[in-house]
Amino acid sequence: MLRSIEATVEINGEVRLREPLYVNRPCRAIVTILDDLAVPESALLSEESLARDWERPGEDEAWSHLK
């Protein structure tokens, strides 16, 4: 069975899991290093105002034909 969990790899190589992981026996694992995705500042600054618009009553119904 394959399972993926999020982790952070420290500069010294230490792997810190973001959630507890329990296994029945010793298991092999593969660690894949992901490049940090830069989030444009404009996206962060507009998130709150867009959320207010998206969370209005009726928004889901208005866009339901696109699902």
N, C-alpha and C positions, 0 to 999 in steps of 0.2 A: 504494500500500500504506500502510495506517495502522499506526503503531507508537506505543506509549506507553512512556515510561520515567519513572522517578521522579527528581525534582529538588527542590532547595531554592531559593527566591527570597530573596535577602538584602534587607535594608532599603534598600540603595542600588540595588536592581533587578537586581543581578547574579544570573544563573541558574547554579546549580552542579548539574551532572548527577551522579547517584549511581553511574553506571557509564559506561564509555567508549561513545561513539556514533560509528559509522563510516558514511558515506554515499558514494555514487558521484559525486554532483554536489551543488551547492547546492540546498537544499530549503526550502520554506516550513514553518513550524511554528506551532502554536497553544499558548500557555501558559495553563493553567487553574489558578487559585489555589483551593486546597482549604482550607476552614476546619479548624483543628486540632480533632480530636475529643477532648474531655476524657474521660480514663479514670478512672472512680471509684476512689478510693484503696482501697476494699474489694476491688475486683476485682484490683488489683495485689497486695494483701496475701494473698489467698486462692489466687493462681495456683500457688504451689509445692505447697501441700497438695492442691489439686485435681489437679495433674499426677501426683502420686504415686498417687492413686486411679485416674486414667484410664489410667495406664501399667502397671497390674497385668496379669500374664498372664491371659488369658481374657476381658478386657474387650471386645475386638473381637468375639469370638464371642458373648458375652452380648447384645450390642446389634445383631448382624448382621441380625436379623429386621426391623429398622427401616430398613434401606438400600433 
